[in-house]
Amino acid sequence: MNDHKRYTVRYRDASSQRIEACYYAGDAFEARVLAMEAVPYIRDHPHAIDLIRCEEPQRALKAA
């Protein structure tokens, strides 16, 4: 799981309330799939997702 990063998946429920959940995944697409598996509302309404954000800090590139 070392290659996994933490992603925040934000969606709006039926009452338009914003809800966020965090998942460890290899990429944003995998985070979306995990959210769809974990949350029945997202599974039924996948377009309710309005943000998938990687929470890992960007690593500085080393100068050659």
Secondary structure, DSSP 4 states (H G I P E B T S, - for coil): -TT-EEEEEEEE-TT--EEEEEEEESSHHHHHHHHHHH-HHHHH-GGGEEEEEE-SPPPPPPP-
